[in-house]
């Protein structure tokens, strides 16, 4: 015979079930087992990203310093003589490769070497120019705008523009090439050291 519960018994049963649920929730909240594993799972990827990011930044800074040194070295070498020629200018890409090493320069880097004649009134014009492809990037006689901080008059300047692409591989190797590559660029200006000009005999 089925027992019929009175209303107070029903209330007590529901209260007991409610207490059971609350008790289980309380035990779940207070349970600290496995919390270390959860914290590690959350923190470990962040630490790895921070480590890899710091590594990428360090390598990029080192590459930029080498690009700056290579640009300055080319200008420095060319200003030590009062004359040059196409063959000498074409060897400058080998100088760049040695200075930038071990970072590769066989990719689409650009090297533009320009001899700039500055008149007594401060107007600057291209005397000769040469790039990594043995071409003439700037027309002879074209006007040149020098940096505002340079007070150059009646002198000759060798400008070297170097731009080397740098690939970000560790953080995002599968990104589109337009997103994971940056150009490390530097431009150096050196004045002539011998005579009043640097002639290019066959430019």
MOLINSUL-V987379 format. One line per field, one symbol per residue. ss: DSSP state (H for helix, E for strand, - for the rest). psi: psi as a letter, one per 40 degrees, with the letter a starting at -180 (. if undefined). A space follows every 10 residues. Layout:
ss=???
psi=???
This chain:
ss=------HHHH HHHHHHHHHH HHHHHHHHHH ----HHHHHH HHHHHHHHHH HHHHHHHHHH HHHHHHHHHH HHHHHHHH-- --EE-HHHHH -HHHHHHHHH ---------E EEEEEEEE-- ---EEEEEEE E--------- --EE------ ----EEEEEE EEEEEEE--- ---------- EEEEEEEEEE E-------EE ---
psi=hhhhiidddd dddddddddd ddddddddde hehedddddd dddddddddd dddddddddd dddddddddd ddddddddee ieiaidddde eddddddddd iehieeagih hhhhhhhhid eehhihdiii aeefihdhih eiihhiideh ghhfihhhhh hhhhhhhhdd dgdeiidede hihhiihihh iidhaeihih df.
